[in-house]
Amino acid sequence: MSSPSARQQAENEAITRSTDRWFSDGSIVLQAGKVQFRIHWGILALHSSVFRDMQGLPQPSDEPNVDGCPVVHLQDDPTDVEYLLKAIYDPTFLTMKKIPLPAVGALIRLGRKYDFKDYLNLAVARLADTFPTTFEAYLPHELLTTTITPYLGVFFDMITLASENDILSVLPAAYYYVICVYTQDELFQGREKLLMKQFQPGYSFGWALDATNVDGCTNPPKCGKAREKFMRDFVDKFRLFALSYAIAIMDMSQLCTACGLHAERANRAGRIKMWVELPRIFGLPPWDQLKNDL
């Protein structure tokens, strides 16, 4: 038998074994890039229909193995595989309040590719929890909270992850959020649309431009001046509060009781209307057509 070539020896030496996912009783070796993971067929088959079907295939006698285990080569990033196996073998990982976005991305990519449905759904739920699809679910998010570890630019990366994997339902709220947070130079076009629309009749602050006296108004001149001041304050500061309960920052004592109630009701109705149209503002299909391809 001829000895291995220098190139083969170099390739073999470059392969490393995972320090965390190398079990002495493992029955299969996954190799991603130059990293090998010795794990258990049965556990993979329990969670993935792809590996379940693969397990039943006969192994050729001349197929290379490691320590008696068949080797399955994966065309995936070893870091993604590491995160997937961490989720499978360490159930507490997915119960953490926040997990890194790369872990969410790994579960989405490999979950779709190999049919790890439970892990795919748990990862998508983290995106959906951050960027909800209903106005009622959005309300507590006016001060955004997320179950994904934050860092500078994380929301842009979340949008990229969702777009690349056809998780379309989270995009409208995600686009809206980054437009609120980042400058007009970064996201001018969508921000401009929302700024203008929020003051149109029937939307969040359309009531502020409505010169019609409110039924029951006790001081039309004073209330008219209050609405004008509200408009000036917002326009001067180029503010965007199309969905937020921004009327709360207004000194309601400047309006009479009837006009204050009218402003609150009109603001809420306008915010709901804005939410319904949010996908269209960003060039997306309506909410009921934003399906996730999972």
Secondary structure as UniProt FT lines:
FT   HELIX           6..14
FT   STRAND          16..22
FT   TURN            24..25
FT   STRAND          28..32
FT   TURN            33..34
FT   STRAND          35..39
FT   HELIX           41..47
FT   HELIX           49..55
FT   TURN            61..62
FT   STRAND          65..66
FT   TURN            67..68
FT   STRAND          69..74
FT   HELIX           78..89
FT   HELIX           91..95
FT   HELIX           101..114
FT   HELIX           117..130
FT   HELIX           135..138
FT   HELIX           139..142
FT   TURN            152..153
FT   HELIX           154..164
FT   TURN            165..166
FT   HELIX           168..170
FT   HELIX           171..181
FT   TURN            184..186
FT   HELIX           188..197
FT   TURN            198..199
FT   TURN            201..202
FT   TURN            204..205
FT   HELIX           206..209
FT   TURN            215..216
FT   HELIX           220..237
FT   HELIX           246..249
FT   HELIX           252..254
FT   HELIX           257..281
FT   TURN            282..283
FT   HELIX           287..289
//
